[in-house]
């Protein structure tokens, strides 16, 4: 009898009622972790990598602590909200892919109503932070970024075209504009050039990942380029975007009026990126493994470029 009472007490403590009236037996800790997972913070980290150099370039030196903190915290919340809405919309296909089968809406840790309320609160909080501590333009651009990622990319492009990540990836470039606008309440050709670097970086970065998870995307009927096109076509598209990325990075250094050494190192980083693509041929052994290395290097490239921009601008100041 005591054992039954203990089990009943544990069940009462660990049971949580979802907003749709269903009862969840997941603990508060599991649900808390589920909310964090909705935000995909590992992806958000990569977005913030470009926010900091945008702030520094716009200010011409280290920006103030308040605008920096507001941009990082507000940007984290905005990207997290967009990612949460993405999971809500794609919960039907997430369960079809091994890579996403452990997400909180698939496992039942959270319900859609819970996730929707959370995403909305986080999105509003991000906009309030930008409005109070930065500028109106930064706030507007943050709203545009959230709406673009959720409506244009997730709802409009992702399941309809192999060019989904090309145009949908523009949402991932927005932290550059937001960071710049947070300081100046305006944009410039330097910000545009930086935006274009990320715009052309995104497709080869993501297609390398899509090559690795090609079967997952095929199972979910998502027309990522590596799923619907030949290896030769994918390689060609990756090359085109990489070359455009390198050209944009050169323009970025020139518009920012940074030092010659910064230009040389920027070109060097781009050439290393291109060198990774040389290994990815249609007949390459371990094709998927090589694509995985390209994906990892693309992250390294963006991180090093961001550090380079910050250091060059601070030395220039």
Secondary structure, DSSP 8 states (H G I E B T S, - for coil): -HHHHHHHHHHHHH-EE-TTS-EE---HHHHHHHHHHHHTHHHHHHHHHHHHHHHHHHHTS---HHHHHHHHHHHHHHHHHHHHHHHHHTHHHHTTSGGGTTSHHHHTSS-HHHHHHHHHHHHHHHHHHHHHHS-HHHHHHHHHHHHIIIIIIIIIITTT-TTHHHHHTHHHHHHHHHHHHHHHSS--HHHHHHHHHHHHHHHHHHHHHHHHTHHHHHHTT---HHHHS-HHHHHHHHHHHHHHHHHHHHHHHHHTT--HHHHHHHHHHHHHHHHHHHT--TT-TTHHHHHHHHHHHHHHHHHHHHHHHHHHHHHH-
